[in-house]
Amino acid sequence: MAEKRAKKKSGAPRKRRKLAGKSTGLTPQELASPAPAAIENLQRVVDEDGGKVISSYREPFGGHWLILASLLIEQVEPTPYQRNLSDTHVRKLETVIAKLGRFLDPIIVVRSEPNHNGVRYWTPNGNHRLSALRTLGAKSVTAIVVPDPSTAYKILALNTEKSHNLRERAMEVIKMYQELATLDDGNEESYALEFEEAALITLGLCYLEQGRFSGGAYHPILRRADGFIKKPLPAALEIRRERSKMLMDLDKTVCEKVDALKAKGLTSPYLKSFVVARINPIRFRPKDAAPLSYNEVLERMTKAIDKFNTEKIRMEDLAKSGGAPEE
């Protein structure tokens, strides 16, 4: 009898992607081929904006054209739907750049219509570096200008400066969503890369209403229950608002149960996660069972929290629970 395959230990590192079986992309000689007319025109425009084009080239993987340029620092701003700056991260960058006396990591920008301040360049990846340079008094910033303006909306995929927490990710997604809803009639699936996951849209609306919303307690459930809506963004946004309201209404009752447990003397950073786990209808749902819709999950959780008896909860129950602390 064949031995059973050993189960993968919890927390074990994921295997890296295997090497491609064949080479792809461009050779070094192909990166510097003559630029097409559209790129030459963009180079001329960058110079007219007060910047200076250093070179143009094709990136080695997909062969897309890029422009390396120096831009006036007052001509660059972060995309309007980014997270807030991390003071700690900015101060660290300021110290390192000043100590080295070098700025070595270009930011990514796209050129767009000027805003009310006349700024023409948005950076979806470089807000912290840009802020550090401004504080240090730099006159210009080295940037990779991407000809495709839609790159500005791929902020979660591009932004590798500092890891996002859940609230930052959700806030960026919903602000981006609201902007895109005014531009075209695309649906959520057409922006799957930009939004990353459907749950972030719903949580983003909750965070807009309640800045201290405990999204981390509900995120694991929403990741399984909340899917992209196959309707134009303006119509889908109304459905999203209904979903966020259902979640916030549920959270009010959950908070009441948590307060009741605290009044009994139960204290733990996992308290809300413990309560939510107790009313989670998909936690022990069989894998072969038909998936529940978002509304079905929230309705079952609402019924379960109404029946939740805090008097039956003991400290031993809480001690056995796991999960992430509340945000």
N, C-alpha and C positions, 0 to 999 in steps of 0.2 A: 504493500500500500504506500503510495507516494506520501511523503511528509508534507504537512500543511505549510504553506508559505508563511513565514514569520510576519507578524503585523508590524507595520512601520511605527516606530516609537513616536509618541507625541512630542512635538517641538523639534523633530529631526529636520535638518536642512533639506530644502528641495534640491533635486538634481538640476544641474544647469542644462540649458538647451544643447543638444548635440551639434557638433560642427556640421555645417552644410556639406552635402556630398559633392558639390561643385562650386566653383568660384562664381561670383556675381559682381555686378557693379562695373566701375570704370578703372582703367589703368591710370597711373600718374600722368602719362602724356595726354590722355583724353580729358582730364580735368580742366585744362587750360585751352580748350579749343576756342575758335573765334565766337564771340558772343552774338546772339541773335539781335535783331533790331529792337525788340521790346526791352531787352536788358540794356542795350546802349541808350535807349530813351530814358530808362529809369536812372541810369548813371548820370545823365545830363541833368535830370530833375534834382537829384541829390546834391549835385554841385550848386545848382541854382538856389537850393534851400539854405546854402551857407555851409554845407558839409564838404567833405573831400573824399572821393572814391579812391580807395587804395588798389583794389583789384576786383575782378569778377571771375567766378569759377563755377564748376559743377561739383556738387557734393558727391563723394565717391560711391555711395550706396545706390541711391535712386537716380542719380544723374541730373537732379534738378539744379537750376541756375541760382546762384547766390551772389550777393555783392558785399564785399568787405569795405567798410567806410568809417570815417571819423565824422561824428555828428556833433553839432553844437549841443551842449548838455541841456540847455533850456528848451530845445526842440523835442525832447524825449520825455514821455510820461508812461507810467504803467497803464495797462488796460484798466478801464474803469470798474471792472468786476473782480478785481483781485482781492485777496485777503489783506488784512492790515499788516504793516511792517512789524517784524520782531525786533524790538530795541536791542535785545541781547545779541542777535545775529548781526545787526547793522554795526553795533559797536565793535564786534569782533572783526568784521571786515575792514572797518576804518583803521583799526590797530594794525592788522596784517598788511594792508596796502601801504600805510604810512611807514611801517617798519621796513618793508622790502623796497619801498620807493618805486614800485612797479604795479601796473594794472595789466594782468595777463589774460583775463578771461572775458572775451567780448560778449556783449549781451545780444539777444535776438530782438529784432524790431520789424515792424511792417509800416509802410507809409499809408496814410489815410487822409481823408478830408480834414482840414484844420479845425480844431475845436474853438471855443470862445476865447481861449488864450493864444490862439494861433499855432498851437503845437500840432505837428504833423506826424510824429512818429510814436507808435505804441510799442511797448515791450511786454510780451506775455511771460518772458523769462529774463529777469534782470533787475527787478525792483529794488532788492536789497543792495546790489552792487551800485546801481544808479544813485540811491540815497547816500551810500558811503562816499561816492565820488563828489557829490554835491557838498557834503559836509566838509570834505577835505579841500574844497575850492577849485576842483577841476573845471577847465573850460570846455572840454569835449569828452566824448566817450566813444570807444571803439565798438562798432556794432556790425553784426551780420544782418544785412537787409534782405528779407525774404519777399520776393515779388508777389506771392499769393497772400492777399489780406486775410483770408480765412484762417491762416495760421494763428492769428491773434486769439481765436476761440479755442484752440487746442491747448489751453493753459495747464490743465492737470497733467497732460502727457508731457508737456515741455518743461514745466517748472520743477527743476531738480535742485534749486538752491537750498531749500530747507523743507523737510518733510511736513506735509500738511496734516493737521489733525482733522477729525471728522467735521467739526463745526466750520473750519476754514474751507474744506472741500465743498461742503453743502452750500455755504454762502456764495462761493465763487460760481458754482453751477447755477444756482437760481438767478443770480444777477446776469449771468451770461444768457440764460434761458429767456429772461424778460427782454433783453436786448434783441436776441434773435427772433423773438415772436413778433417784433415790429418790422422785421426785414423781409421775411418770406413766409411761405405756407408749408415749409418742410415739416416733417413730423419728428418725433423724438428719436426714432430709430435711425433717421438720417444723420443725427448728431450724436450717435452712440459713443464715438471716441471722445467728443468734447464733454459729454455729460458723465461718462464713465459708468454710472449705474443709475437705474431709475430711482432707487431709494434716496439718493442724494437730492433729487429734485423736491420730493415731498418733505424731507427733513429741512431743506433750505427754506421753504415757506414757513415751517415751524420756527426756525431760528429768526426769521424776519419778524415774526410776531412776538417771540419770547427769546431774547438773547441768551438766556441761561437754560434753555430747554435741554433736557437730558437725552439727547438723541442717541448716545452710546448704548443706552439700555434697550432701545427698540431697533437699532440698526441691524443686528443679526436676523431679526424676524423680517424686517422690510426687505432685506436683500433677497429673501426667498419668495416673498409674497408680492412685492411691488414690481411690476413690469412696465416697459415702455408702452405708451399709449399711441395707437396708430391713427391719430387724427392730427390735423394741422396744429401747430404750436399754440395759436391763440385759443382754439377750442379746448385743447388738451390742458392748457393752463387753468381753465375753470374747473376741470375735473380734479386737477392737482390741488386746487384750493379746498375742494370738498374732502379730499383724502387727508390733507393736513389738518383740517378742522376735526375730523373724526379722531385723528391721533391725539390732538391736543385735548379734546374732550375726555378721551380715555385717560390721558396723563393726569388730568385733574383728580380723577377718582383714585388713580394709583398713588398720587401724592398724599391723599387723605389716608390711605391705608398705611403708607410709610410713616406718616406722622403718628398714627395710632400705635405702630410698632415701637417707635421711638419713645412714646409716652409710657410704654411697658418697660423701658430700660434697654431695649435692643438697639445697639449702635454698631454700625459697620459701614465701610465705604462701598460695600456691595449690596446695601439694603434695597435700593430701588431695583437693581438688576435681579435680586432674589425674588422680589414680588412679581416682576415682569416674567421671569422664567416660570413661575408657578402658574401663570395664566396663558402661557404660550401654547396655542393649539397645534403647532406643527413640530414641537420639540421631539415628541415620541411618535409622530405620525409614520405609519409604515411607508417604506420607500415606493412600494407599488401602488399606493393609494393615489387617487386623482388629486392633483394639486388644488389647493384652495385659492380663490381669488383674494385680492386685497380686502374687499368689503367683507367677505366671509370671515377672514382672519380677524379683522377689527371687531366685527359683530360678536364673534365667539369670545374674544378677549374682554369685551365690554360686559357680556353676561357673566364671565368667570370672575371678573374683579368685583362685580356687585355681590357675588356669593362668597367672596374671599373672607374668611373668618380669622381676624387677627388674634383672637383669643386662643386659637389652637396652635399658633406658631410658638415654638420654643427656641431658646438660644442654641440648642444642639442642631436644630434644623438649619439655622443660619450659618453655623460653623461648618456644616458639610457643603454649603453652596460654594460655587466658584463663579468666575466671570470677571469682567473688567470693572474697575471702580467707576462711579458716576463721574461725568465730566465736570 
